[in-house]
Amino acid sequence: MSTKQKIILRNYRDGDSERKIARELKVNRTSVRWYLQEYKRAREKLFSCDTTDEVLLEDLVKPPTYNSEDRDKKKYTEEND
């Protein structure tokens, strides 16, 4: 089971807070919040249209994506160590 799935289950099934989940799974609290919001959006999308449960399941198991377009490019130098 992926970390993302563990986070969602612990929040919805067990009722654990974001802070508790982050502390026990050793994950950044911002990441926990992001995964839960992403799951909530998928649930709303599922209930708002005539799609199947596959949409929700795909969002549960897909790996996280990161947008790195806005990041500054940094060149590695020995000063960075």
Sequence and secondary structure as in RCSB ss.txt:
>XXXX:A:sequence
MSTKQKIILRNYRDGDSERKIARELKVNRTSVRWYLQEYKRAREKLFSCDTTDEVLLEDLVKPPTYNSEDRDKKK
YTEEND
>XXXX:A:secstr
  HHHHHHHHHHTS   HHHHHHHHT  HHHHHHHHHHHHHHHHHHHHSS  HHHHHHHHHS      TTS    
  GGG 
